[in-house]
Amino acid sequence: MAVEPAAEIQLLRSQKIKLIDILSADADFVLQHADSRCLLSAHGYQQVKACRVPSEKVTDLLDHIIQRGPEAARGLLELLNDQALQETFPRLRFIKDLPVNTLSSGETSRKRETAPDLQETIPSKKIYTKGSRLVKEKQLMTVARTIGRSWREIGRLALDIPSVKLEQIAEDHSLHVERVFAMLRYWSTCQREKATAAHLHSLLSQEDWALPPESIDSLLETD
């Protein structure tokens, strides 16, 4: 039965008015982060972006994501819990106290039934090979500062990002480093669990677009 996943949608609807009030303070910031996580369709992005009134932009954003279904709604809840959003909108702290987790309770219980040992292992795992962690935004920014005017070529050839998306990023960001960071962030979001520092290092070390080792070795550093 596909009842439980709808909890994310119900949660967004119940908090819609409050979220519109909070996120309207910087609607474009929210939109760009939502797009970087692939939460909107290309048409939906353009439609929301065209809104000039911040409150209407946030309203359209929420409506679009709710209409896309539970997975998109879950993605938005994860975004609202993200440190960048929490720091930009301090009033979003209430999201952390809401009763619905971004992982549905049904899915959690099934995992506990089928893999009880895994549930015990993952939270306490502390041993990592170099670069095996998911890449962090700080690392992405460090790399972004080293990529020059060939960033579109790197995006297309190394990261397999569509040209349309790269042009959209160029249009949305005026500063070069912000464009490159947005490109890397988009790759990271779309790769999900594959977005490790080691994977990114490997991609940026190949073929004609290979970056100097000193530019990307920070990806292999451990905390």
Biotite code that builds the C-alpha atoms (Angstrom):
import biotite.structure as struc

atoms = struc.array([
    struc.Atom([0.000, 0.000, 0.000], chain_id="A", res_id=1, res_name="MET", atom_name="CA", element="C"),
    struc.Atom([1.388, 3.403, -1.018], chain_id="A", res_id=2, res_name="ALA", atom_name="CA", element="C"),
    struc.Atom([-0.185, 5.339, 1.820], chain_id="A", res_id=3, res_name="VAL", atom_name="CA", element="C"),
    struc.Atom([2.738, 6.182, 4.083], chain_id="A", res_id=4, res_name="GLU", atom_name="CA", element="C"),
    struc.Atom([4.886, 8.050, 1.504], chain_id="A", res_id=5, res_name="PRO", atom_name="CA", element="C"),
    struc.Atom([2.049, 10.586, 1.127], chain_id="A", res_id=6, res_name="ALA", atom_name="CA", element="C"),
    struc.Atom([2.894, 11.762, 4.650], chain_id="A", res_id=7, res_name="ALA", atom_name="CA", element="C"),
    struc.Atom([5.594, 14.017, 3.181], chain_id="A", res_id=8, res_name="GLU", atom_name="CA", element="C"),
    struc.Atom([3.033, 15.700, 0.941], chain_id="A", res_id=9, res_name="ILE", atom_name="CA", element="C"),
    struc.Atom([0.564, 16.100, 3.793], chain_id="A", res_id=10, res_name="GLN", atom_name="CA", element="C"),
    struc.Atom([3.296, 17.615, 5.927], chain_id="A", res_id=11, res_name="LEU", atom_name="CA", element="C"),
    struc.Atom([4.228, 20.204, 3.301], chain_id="A", res_id=12, res_name="LEU", atom_name="CA", element="C"),
    struc.Atom([0.590, 21.121, 2.824], chain_id="A", res_id=13, res_name="ARG", atom_name="CA", element="C"),
    struc.Atom([0.005, 21.521, 6.542], chain_id="A", res_id=14, res_name="SER", atom_name="CA", element="C"),
    struc.Atom([3.045, 23.830, 6.860], chain_id="A", res_id=15, res_name="GLN", atom_name="CA", element="C"),
    struc.Atom([2.546, 25.641, 3.554], chain_id="A", res_id=16, res_name="LYS", atom_name="CA", element="C"),
    struc.Atom([1.489, 29.013, 4.943], chain_id="A", res_id=17, res_name="ILE", atom_name="CA", element="C"),
    struc.Atom([4.342, 29.079, 7.430], chain_id="A", res_id=18, res_name="LYS", atom_name="CA", element="C"),
    struc.Atom([6.888, 28.050, 4.795], chain_id="A", res_id=19, res_name="LEU", atom_name="CA", element="C"),
    struc.Atom([5.693, 30.731, 2.377], chain_id="A", res_id=20, res_name="ILE", atom_name="CA", element="C"),
    struc.Atom([6.119, 33.358, 5.088], chain_id="A", res_id=21, res_name="ASP", atom_name="CA", element="C"),
    struc.Atom([9.639, 32.188, 5.980], chain_id="A", res_id=22, res_name="ILE", atom_name="CA", element="C"),
    struc.Atom([11.064, 31.389, 2.546], chain_id="A", res_id=23, res_name="LEU", atom_name="CA", element="C"),
    struc.Atom([9.745, 34.541, 0.866], chain_id="A", res_id=24, res_name="SER", atom_name="CA", element="C"),
    struc.Atom([12.620, 36.394, 2.524], chain_id="A", res_id=25, res_name="ALA", atom_name="CA", element="C"),
    struc.Atom([14.893, 34.974, -0.210], chain_id="A", res_id=26, res_name="ASP", atom_name="CA", element="C"),
    struc.Atom([12.786, 33.066, -2.705], chain_id="A", res_id=27, res_name="ALA", atom_name="CA", element="C"),
    struc.Atom([15.498, 32.889, -5.366], chain_id="A", res_id=28, res_name="ASP", atom_name="CA", element="C"),
    struc.Atom([17.929, 31.272, -2.922], chain_id="A", res_id=29, res_name="PHE", atom_name="CA", element="C"),
    struc.Atom([15.423, 28.509, -2.207], chain_id="A", res_id=30, res_name="VAL", atom_name="CA", element="C"),
    struc.Atom([14.611, 28.051, -5.877], chain_id="A", res_id=31, res_name="LEU", atom_name="CA", element="C"),
    struc.Atom([18.243, 27.603, -6.872], chain_id="A", res_id=32, res_name="GLN", atom_name="CA", element="C"),
    struc.Atom([18.871, 25.081, -4.101], chain_id="A", res_id=33, res_name="HIS", atom_name="CA", element="C"),
    struc.Atom([15.723, 23.164, -5.039], chain_id="A", res_id=34, res_name="ALA", atom_name="CA", element="C"),
    struc.Atom([16.796, 23.103, -8.669], chain_id="A", res_id=35, res_name="ASP", atom_name="CA", element="C"),
    struc.Atom([20.316, 21.967, -7.746], chain_id="A", res_id=36, res_name="SER", atom_name="CA", element="C"),
    struc.Atom([18.706, 18.929, -6.119], chain_id="A", res_id=37, res_name="ARG", atom_name="CA", element="C"),
    struc.Atom([16.664, 18.176, -9.257], chain_id="A", res_id=38, res_name="CYS", atom_name="CA", element="C"),
    struc.Atom([13.384, 18.742, -7.418], chain_id="A", res_id=39, res_name="LEU", atom_name="CA", element="C"),
    struc.Atom([11.772, 20.605, -10.312], chain_id="A", res_id=40, res_name="LEU", atom_name="CA", element="C"),
    struc.Atom([11.168, 19.788, -13.943], chain_id="A", res_id=41, res_name="SER", atom_name="CA", element="C"),
    struc.Atom([12.754, 22.101, -16.509], chain_id="A", res_id=42, res_name="ALA", atom_name="CA", element="C"),
    struc.Atom([9.351, 23.598, -17.282], chain_id="A", res_id=43, res_name="HIS", atom_name="CA", element="C"),
    struc.Atom([8.510, 23.933, -13.602], chain_id="A", res_id=44, res_name="GLY", atom_name="CA", element="C"),
    struc.Atom([11.775, 25.738, -12.933], chain_id="A", res_id=45, res_name="TYR", atom_name="CA", element="C"),
    struc.Atom([11.141, 28.291, -15.666], chain_id="A", res_id=46, res_name="GLN", atom_name="CA", element="C"),
    struc.Atom([7.573, 28.794, -14.485], chain_id="A", res_id=47, res_name="GLN", atom_name="CA", element="C"),
    struc.Atom([8.590, 29.430, -10.880], chain_id="A", res_id=48, res_name="VAL", atom_name="CA", element="C"),
    struc.Atom([11.538, 31.586, -11.898], chain_id="A", res_id=49, res_name="LYS", atom_name="CA", element="C"),
    struc.Atom([9.239, 33.839, -13.935], chain_id="A", res_id=50, res_name="ALA", atom_name="CA", element="C"),
    struc.Atom([7.329, 34.875, -10.818], chain_id="A", res_id=51, res_name="CYS", atom_name="CA", element="C"),
    struc.Atom([8.348, 38.359, -9.654], chain_id="A", res_id=52, res_name="ARG", atom_name="CA", element="C"),
    struc.Atom([6.591, 38.423, -6.285], chain_id="A", res_id=53, res_name="VAL", atom_name="CA", element="C"),
    struc.Atom([8.608, 36.412, -3.699], chain_id="A", res_id=54, res_name="PRO", atom_name="CA", element="C"),
    struc.Atom([5.567, 34.967, -1.932], chain_id="A", res_id=55, res_name="SER", atom_name="CA", element="C"),
    struc.Atom([4.063, 33.847, -5.235], chain_id="A", res_id=56, res_name="GLU", atom_name="CA", element="C"),
    struc.Atom([7.398, 32.332, -6.263], chain_id="A", res_id=57, res_name="LYS", atom_name="CA", element="C"),
    struc.Atom([7.563, 30.251, -3.074], chain_id="A", res_id=58, res_name="VAL", atom_name="CA", element="C"),
    struc.Atom([3.885, 29.284, -3.423], chain_id="A", res_id=59, res_name="THR", atom_name="CA", element="C"),
    struc.Atom([4.435, 28.066, -6.985], chain_id="A", res_id=60, res_name="ASP", atom_name="CA", element="C"),
    struc.Atom([7.588, 26.229, -5.906], chain_id="A", res_id=61, res_name="LEU", atom_name="CA", element="C"),
    struc.Atom([5.766, 24.369, -3.142], chain_id="A", res_id=62, res_name="LEU", atom_name="CA", element="C"),
    struc.Atom([2.802, 23.581, -5.392], chain_id="A", res_id=63, res_name="ASP", atom_name="CA", element="C"),
    struc.Atom([5.048, 22.272, -8.144], chain_id="A", res_id=64, res_name="HIS", atom_name="CA", element="C"),
    struc.Atom([6.987, 20.005, -5.804], chain_id="A", res_id=65, res_name="ILE", atom_name="CA", element="C"),
    struc.Atom([3.829, 18.718, -4.114], chain_id="A", res_id=66, res_name="ILE", atom_name="CA", element="C"),
    struc.Atom([2.357, 17.883, -7.519], chain_id="A", res_id=67, res_name="GLN", atom_name="CA", element="C"),
    struc.Atom([5.484, 15.905, -8.447], chain_id="A", res_id=68, res_name="ARG", atom_name="CA", element="C"),
    struc.Atom([4.735, 13.432, -5.678], chain_id="A", res_id=69, res_name="GLY", atom_name="CA", element="C"),
    struc.Atom([6.207, 11.958, -2.476], chain_id="A", res_id=70, res_name="PRO", atom_name="CA", element="C"),
    struc.Atom([9.785, 11.660, -3.711], chain_id="A", res_id=71, res_name="GLU", atom_name="CA", element="C"),
    struc.Atom([10.012, 15.349, -4.606], chain_id="A", res_id=72, res_name="ALA", atom_name="CA", element="C"),
    struc.Atom([8.276, 16.288, -1.357], chain_id="A", res_id=73, res_name="ALA", atom_name="CA", element="C"),
    struc.Atom([10.776, 14.188, 0.587], chain_id="A", res_id=74, res_name="ARG", atom_name="CA", element="C"),
    struc.Atom([13.596, 15.895, -1.271], chain_id="A", res_id=75, res_name="GLY", atom_name="CA", element="C"),
    struc.Atom([12.295, 19.314, -0.290], chain_id="A", res_id=76, res_name="LEU", atom_name="CA", element="C"),
    struc.Atom([12.049, 18.285, 3.355], chain_id="A", res_id=77, res_name="LEU", atom_name="CA", element="C"),
    struc.Atom([15.662, 17.149, 3.206], chain_id="A", res_id=78, res_name="GLU", atom_name="CA", element="C"),
    struc.Atom([16.588, 20.491, 1.649], chain_id="A", res_id=79, res_name="LEU", atom_name="CA", element="C"),
    struc.Atom([14.783, 22.428, 4.377], chain_id="A", res_id=80, res_name="LEU", atom_name="CA", element="C"),
    struc.Atom([16.835, 20.495, 6.934], chain_id="A", res_id=81, res_name="ASN", atom_name="CA", element="C"),
    struc.Atom([20.063, 21.300, 5.101], chain_id="A", res_id=82, res_name="ASP", atom_name="CA", element="C"),
    struc.Atom([22.567, 23.455, 6.988], chain_id="A", res_id=83, res_name="GLN", atom_name="CA", element="C"),
    struc.Atom([22.651, 26.120, 4.268], chain_id="A", res_id=84, res_name="ALA", atom_name="CA", element="C"),
    struc.Atom([18.891, 26.601, 4.465], chain_id="A", res_id=85, res_name="LEU", atom_name="CA", element="C"),
    struc.Atom([18.818, 26.421, 8.248], chain_id="A", res_id=86, res_name="GLN", atom_name="CA", element="C"),
    struc.Atom([21.468, 29.137, 8.501], chain_id="A", res_id=87, res_name="GLU", atom_name="CA", element="C"),
    struc.Atom([19.799, 31.381, 5.925], chain_id="A", res_id=88, res_name="THR", atom_name="CA", element="C"),
    struc.Atom([16.328, 30.951, 7.427], chain_id="A", res_id=89, res_name="PHE", atom_name="CA", element="C"),
    struc.Atom([16.718, 30.476, 11.219], chain_id="A", res_id=90, res_name="PRO", atom_name="CA", element="C"),
    struc.Atom([12.931, 30.157, 11.572], chain_id="A", res_id=91, res_name="ARG", atom_name="CA", element="C"),
    struc.Atom([13.136, 26.861, 9.667], chain_id="A", res_id=92, res_name="LEU", atom_name="CA", element="C"),
    struc.Atom([14.409, 25.131, 12.800], chain_id="A", res_id=93, res_name="ARG", atom_name="CA", element="C"),
    struc.Atom([10.869, 23.957, 13.479], chain_id="A", res_id=94, res_name="PHE", atom_name="CA", element="C"),
    struc.Atom([11.264, 21.513, 10.562], chain_id="A", res_id=95, res_name="ILE", atom_name="CA", element="C"),
    struc.Atom([13.643, 19.369, 12.636], chain_id="A", res_id=96, res_name="LYS", atom_name="CA", element="C"),
    struc.Atom([10.928, 18.868, 15.256], chain_id="A", res_id=97, res_name="ASP", atom_name="CA", element="C"),
    struc.Atom([8.205, 17.721, 12.863], chain_id="A", res_id=98, res_name="LEU", atom_name="CA", element="C"),
    struc.Atom([6.926, 14.161, 13.370], chain_id="A", res_id=99, res_name="PRO", atom_name="CA", element="C"),
    struc.Atom([7.575, 12.882, 9.831], chain_id="A", res_id=100, res_name="VAL", atom_name="CA", element="C"),
    struc.Atom([11.091, 11.814, 8.879], chain_id="A", res_id=101, res_name="ASN", atom_name="CA", element="C"),
    struc.Atom([12.377, 12.268, 5.354], chain_id="A", res_id=102, res_name="THR", atom_name="CA", element="C"),
    struc.Atom([12.578, 8.489, 5.221], chain_id="A", res_id=103, res_name="LEU", atom_name="CA", element="C"),
    struc.Atom([9.075, 7.042, 5.505], chain_id="A", res_id=104, res_name="SER", atom_name="CA", element="C"),
    struc.Atom([8.363, 5.036, 8.625], chain_id="A", res_id=105, res_name="SER", atom_name="CA", element="C"),
    struc.Atom([7.301, 2.044, 6.531], chain_id="A", res_id=106, res_name="GLY", atom_name="CA", element="C"),
    struc.Atom([10.609, 1.989, 4.697], chain_id="A", res_id=107, res_name="GLU", atom_name="CA", element="C"),
    struc.Atom([12.518, 2.343, 7.960], chain_id="A", res_id=108, res_name="THR", atom_name="CA", element="C"),
    struc.Atom([10.666, -0.531, 9.599], chain_id="A", res_id=109, res_name="SER", atom_name="CA", element="C"),
    struc.Atom([11.241, -2.752, 6.568], chain_id="A", res_id=110, res_name="ARG", atom_name="CA", element="C"),
    struc.Atom([14.963, -2.049, 6.687], chain_id="A", res_id=111, res_name="LYS", atom_name="CA", element="C"),
    struc.Atom([15.026, -2.928, 10.364], chain_id="A", res_id=112, res_name="ARG", atom_name="CA", element="C"),
    struc.Atom([13.270, -6.211, 9.667], chain_id="A", res_id=113, res_name="GLU", atom_name="CA", element="C"),
    struc.Atom([15.466, -7.235, 6.739], chain_id="A", res_id=114, res_name="THR", atom_name="CA", element="C"),
    struc.Atom([18.828, -5.898, 7.879], chain_id="A", res_id=115, res_name="ALA", atom_name="CA", element="C"),
    struc.Atom([18.991, -5.369, 11.645], chain_id="A", res_id=116, res_name="PRO", atom_name="CA", element="C"),
    struc.Atom([22.775, -5.596, 11.701], chain_id="A", res_id=117, res_name="ASP", atom_name="CA", element="C"),
    struc.Atom([23.090, -2.922, 9.029], chain_id="A", res_id=118, res_name="LEU", atom_name="CA", element="C"),
    struc.Atom([21.048, -0.515, 11.135], chain_id="A", res_id=119, res_name="GLN", atom_name="CA", element="C"),
    struc.Atom([23.560, -0.944, 13.925], chain_id="A", res_id=120, res_name="GLU", atom_name="CA", element="C"),
    struc.Atom([26.599, -0.621, 11.673], chain_id="A", res_id=121, res_name="THR", atom_name="CA", element="C"),
    struc.Atom([25.940, 2.422, 9.516], chain_id="A", res_id=122, res_name="ILE", atom_name="CA", element="C"),
    struc.Atom([25.503, 5.151, 12.193], chain_id="A", res_id=123, res_name="PRO", atom_name="CA", element="C"),
    struc.Atom([28.653, 4.132, 14.047], chain_id="A", res_id=124, res_name="SER", atom_name="CA", element="C"),
    struc.Atom([30.885, 3.526, 11.043], chain_id="A", res_id=125, res_name="LYS", atom_name="CA", element="C"),
    struc.Atom([33.978, 5.701, 11.346], chain_id="A", res_id=126, res_name="LYS", atom_name="CA", element="C"),
    struc.Atom([36.472, 4.053, 9.009], chain_id="A", res_id=127, res_name="ILE", atom_name="CA", element="C"),
    struc.Atom([36.711, 5.554, 5.518], chain_id="A", res_id=128, res_name="TYR", atom_name="CA", element="C"),
    struc.Atom([39.084, 5.078, 2.655], chain_id="A", res_id=129, res_name="THR", atom_name="CA", element="C"),
    struc.Atom([40.480, 8.235, 1.113], chain_id="A", res_id=130, res_name="LYS", atom_name="CA", element="C"),
    struc.Atom([37.760, 10.142, -0.689], chain_id="A", res_id=131, res_name="GLY", atom_name="CA", element="C"),
    struc.Atom([35.055, 7.551, 0.033], chain_id="A", res_id=132, res_name="SER", atom_name="CA", element="C"),
    struc.Atom([32.879, 10.062, 1.881], chain_id="A", res_id=133, res_name="ARG", atom_name="CA", element="C"),
    struc.Atom([30.201, 11.985, 0.053], chain_id="A", res_id=134, res_name="LEU", atom_name="CA", element="C"),
    struc.Atom([31.764, 15.170, -1.239], chain_id="A", res_id=135, res_name="VAL", atom_name="CA", element="C"),
    struc.Atom([31.099, 18.235, 0.909], chain_id="A", res_id=136, res_name="LYS", atom_name="CA", element="C"),
    struc.Atom([30.046, 21.681, -0.271], chain_id="A", res_id=137, res_name="GLU", atom_name="CA", element="C"),
    struc.Atom([33.267, 23.105, 1.162], chain_id="A", res_id=138, res_name="LYS", atom_name="CA", element="C"),
    struc.Atom([35.236, 20.736, -1.075], chain_id="A", res_id=139, res_name="GLN", atom_name="CA", element="C"),
    struc.Atom([33.104, 21.658, -4.062], chain_id="A", res_id=140, res_name="LEU", atom_name="CA", element="C"),
    struc.Atom([33.824, 25.339, -3.517], chain_id="A", res_id=141, res_name="MET", atom_name="CA", element="C"),
    struc.Atom([37.549, 24.644, -3.175], chain_id="A", res_id=142, res_name="THR", atom_name="CA", element="C"),
    struc.Atom([37.536, 22.847, -6.508], chain_id="A", res_id=143, res_name="VAL", atom_name="CA", element="C"),
    struc.Atom([35.288, 25.490, -8.081], chain_id="A", res_id=144, res_name="ALA", atom_name="CA", element="C"),
    struc.Atom([37.929, 28.127, -7.400], chain_id="A", res_id=145, res_name="ARG", atom_name="CA", element="C"),
    struc.Atom([40.458, 26.175, -9.487], chain_id="A", res_id=146, res_name="THR", atom_name="CA", element="C"),
    struc.Atom([38.351, 25.657, -12.612], chain_id="A", res_id=147, res_name="ILE", atom_name="CA", element="C"),
    struc.Atom([38.750, 28.315, -15.290], chain_id="A", res_id=148, res_name="GLY", atom_name="CA", element="C"),
    struc.Atom([36.887, 29.263, -18.444], chain_id="A", res_id=149, res_name="ARG", atom_name="CA", element="C"),
    struc.Atom([36.677, 25.662, -19.616], chain_id="A", res_id=150, res_name="SER", atom_name="CA", element="C"),
    struc.Atom([34.058, 24.922, -16.966], chain_id="A", res_id=151, res_name="TRP", atom_name="CA", element="C"),
    struc.Atom([31.324, 24.222, -19.510], chain_id="A", res_id=152, res_name="ARG", atom_name="CA", element="C"),
    struc.Atom([33.529, 21.711, -21.310], chain_id="A", res_id=153, res_name="GLU", atom_name="CA", element="C"),
    struc.Atom([34.321, 20.009, -18.016], chain_id="A", res_id=154, res_name="ILE", atom_name="CA", element="C"),
    struc.Atom([30.622, 19.969, -17.163], chain_id="A", res_id=155, res_name="GLY", atom_name="CA", element="C"),
    struc.Atom([29.650, 18.375, -20.471], chain_id="A", res_id=156, res_name="ARG", atom_name="CA", element="C"),
    struc.Atom([32.513, 15.923, -20.931], chain_id="A", res_id=157, res_name="LEU", atom_name="CA", element="C"),
    struc.Atom([33.641, 15.030, -17.410], chain_id="A", res_id=158, res_name="ALA", atom_name="CA", element="C"),
    struc.Atom([30.429, 15.389, -15.425], chain_id="A", res_id=159, res_name="LEU", atom_name="CA", element="C"),
    struc.Atom([27.933, 14.533, -18.184], chain_id="A", res_id=160, res_name="ASP", atom_name="CA", element="C"),
    struc.Atom([25.774, 17.600, -17.517], chain_id="A", res_id=161, res_name="ILE", atom_name="CA", element="C"),
    struc.Atom([23.445, 18.691, -20.360], chain_id="A", res_id=162, res_name="PRO", atom_name="CA", element="C"),
    struc.Atom([24.393, 21.886, -22.197], chain_id="A", res_id=163, res_name="SER", atom_name="CA", element="C"),
    struc.Atom([20.943, 23.301, -21.475], chain_id="A", res_id=164, res_name="VAL", atom_name="CA", element="C"),
    struc.Atom([21.545, 22.961, -17.751], chain_id="A", res_id=165, res_name="LYS", atom_name="CA", element="C"),
    struc.Atom([24.972, 24.599, -18.040], chain_id="A", res_id=166, res_name="LEU", atom_name="CA", element="C"),
    struc.Atom([23.493, 27.562, -19.901], chain_id="A", res_id=167, res_name="GLU", atom_name="CA", element="C"),
    struc.Atom([20.801, 27.842, -17.249], chain_id="A", res_id=168, res_name="GLN", atom_name="CA", element="C"),
    struc.Atom([23.472, 27.923, -14.548], chain_id="A", res_id=169, res_name="ILE", atom_name="CA", element="C"),
    struc.Atom([25.379, 30.603, -16.474], chain_id="A", res_id=170, res_name="ALA", atom_name="CA", element="C"),
    struc.Atom([22.218, 32.678, -16.697], chain_id="A", res_id=171, res_name="GLU", atom_name="CA", element="C"),
    struc.Atom([21.385, 32.297, -13.015], chain_id="A", res_id=172, res_name="ASP", atom_name="CA", element="C"),
    struc.Atom([24.817, 33.197, -11.641], chain_id="A", res_id=173, res_name="HIS", atom_name="CA", element="C"),
    struc.Atom([26.876, 36.227, -12.623], chain_id="A", res_id=174, res_name="SER", atom_name="CA", element="C"),
    struc.Atom([30.069, 35.310, -10.750], chain_id="A", res_id=175, res_name="LEU", atom_name="CA", element="C"),
    struc.Atom([32.293, 32.680, -12.362], chain_id="A", res_id=176, res_name="HIS", atom_name="CA", element="C"),
    struc.Atom([33.057, 30.787, -9.164], chain_id="A", res_id=177, res_name="VAL", atom_name="CA", element="C"),
    struc.Atom([29.353, 30.612, -8.307], chain_id="A", res_id=178, res_name="GLU", atom_name="CA", element="C"),
    struc.Atom([28.613, 29.166, -11.741], chain_id="A", res_id=179, res_name="ARG", atom_name="CA", element="C"),
    struc.Atom([31.239, 26.453, -11.311], chain_id="A", res_id=180, res_name="VAL", atom_name="CA", element="C"),
    struc.Atom([30.075, 25.715, -7.767], chain_id="A", res_id=181, res_name="PHE", atom_name="CA", element="C"),
    struc.Atom([26.459, 25.425, -8.958], chain_id="A", res_id=182, res_name="ALA", atom_name="CA", element="C"),
    struc.Atom([27.586, 23.004, -11.669], chain_id="A", res_id=183, res_name="MET", atom_name="CA", element="C"),
    struc.Atom([29.469, 20.821, -9.177], chain_id="A", res_id=184, res_name="LEU", atom_name="CA", element="C"),
    struc.Atom([26.573, 21.000, -6.716], chain_id="A", res_id=185, res_name="ARG", atom_name="CA", element="C"),
    struc.Atom([24.167, 19.894, -9.453], chain_id="A", res_id=186, res_name="TYR", atom_name="CA", element="C"),
    struc.Atom([26.406, 16.931, -10.276], chain_id="A", res_id=187, res_name="TRP", atom_name="CA", element="C"),
    struc.Atom([26.622, 15.999, -6.601], chain_id="A", res_id=188, res_name="SER", atom_name="CA", element="C"),
    struc.Atom([22.848, 16.133, -6.161], chain_id="A", res_id=189, res_name="THR", atom_name="CA", element="C"),
    struc.Atom([22.097, 14.067, -9.246], chain_id="A", res_id=190, res_name="CYS", atom_name="CA", element="C"),
    struc.Atom([24.728, 11.449, -8.348], chain_id="A", res_id=191, res_name="GLN", atom_name="CA", element="C"),
    struc.Atom([23.228, 10.969, -4.872], chain_id="A", res_id=192, res_name="ARG", atom_name="CA", element="C"),
    struc.Atom([25.135, 8.177, -3.078], chain_id="A", res_id=193, res_name="GLU", atom_name="CA", element="C"),
    struc.Atom([27.683, 8.038, -5.904], chain_id="A", res_id=194, res_name="LYS", atom_name="CA", element="C"),
    struc.Atom([28.754, 11.630, -5.284], chain_id="A", res_id=195, res_name="ALA", atom_name="CA", element="C"),
    struc.Atom([31.890, 10.746, -3.368], chain_id="A", res_id=196, res_name="THR", atom_name="CA", element="C"),
    struc.Atom([34.997, 12.879, -3.293], chain_id="A", res_id=197, res_name="ALA", atom_name="CA", element="C"),
    struc.Atom([36.954, 10.022, -4.843], chain_id="A", res_id=198, res_name="ALA", atom_name="CA", element="C"),
    struc.Atom([34.503, 9.723, -7.731], chain_id="A", res_id=199, res_name="HIS", atom_name="CA", element="C"),
    struc.Atom([34.707, 13.444, -8.474], chain_id="A", res_id=200, res_name="LEU", atom_name="CA", element="C"),
    struc.Atom([38.503, 13.332, -8.226], chain_id="A", res_id=201, res_name="HIS", atom_name="CA", element="C"),
    struc.Atom([38.570, 10.494, -10.733], chain_id="A", res_id=202, res_name="SER", atom_name="CA", element="C"),
    struc.Atom([36.334, 12.313, -13.213], chain_id="A", res_id=203, res_name="LEU", atom_name="CA", element="C"),
    struc.Atom([38.377, 15.500, -13.020], chain_id="A", res_id=204, res_name="LEU", atom_name="CA", element="C"),
    struc.Atom([41.647, 13.628, -13.492], chain_id="A", res_id=205, res_name="SER", atom_name="CA", element="C"),
    struc.Atom([40.862, 12.058, -16.857], chain_id="A", res_id=206, res_name="GLN", atom_name="CA", element="C"),
    struc.Atom([41.366, 12.858, -20.507], chain_id="A", res_id=207, res_name="GLU", atom_name="CA", element="C"),
    struc.Atom([42.085, 16.283, -21.955], chain_id="A", res_id=208, res_name="ASP", atom_name="CA", element="C"),
    struc.Atom([40.135, 18.137, -19.269], chain_id="A", res_id=209, res_name="TRP", atom_name="CA", element="C"),
    struc.Atom([42.237, 16.804, -16.376], chain_id="A", res_id=210, res_name="ALA", atom_name="CA", element="C"),
    struc.Atom([42.868, 19.416, -13.721], chain_id="A", res_id=211, res_name="LEU", atom_name="CA", element="C"),
    struc.Atom([46.289, 19.840, -12.055], chain_id="A", res_id=212, res_name="PRO", atom_name="CA", element="C"),
    struc.Atom([46.674, 17.429, -9.116], chain_id="A", res_id=213, res_name="PRO", atom_name="CA", element="C"),
    struc.Atom([47.181, 20.299, -6.663], chain_id="A", res_id=214, res_name="GLU", atom_name="CA", element="C"),
    struc.Atom([43.765, 21.651, -7.666], chain_id="A", res_id=215, res_name="SER", atom_name="CA", element="C"),
    struc.Atom([41.805, 18.540, -6.737], chain_id="A", res_id=216, res_name="ILE", atom_name="CA", element="C"),
    struc.Atom([43.938, 16.626, -4.225], chain_id="A", res_id=217, res_name="ASP", atom_name="CA", element="C"),
    struc.Atom([41.909, 18.229, -1.452], chain_id="A", res_id=218, res_name="SER", atom_name="CA", element="C"),
    struc.Atom([39.144, 15.822, -2.451], chain_id="A", res_id=219, res_name="LEU", atom_name="CA", element="C"),
    struc.Atom([41.223, 12.949, -1.108], chain_id="A", res_id=220, res_name="LEU", atom_name="CA", element="C"),
    struc.Atom([41.942, 14.525, 2.242], chain_id="A", res_id=221, res_name="GLU", atom_name="CA", element="C"),
    struc.Atom([40.260, 13.069, 5.311], chain_id="A", res_id=222, res_name="THR", atom_name="CA", element="C"),
    struc.Atom([38.982, 14.992, 8.297], chain_id="A", res_id=223, res_name="ASP", atom_name="CA", element="C"),
])
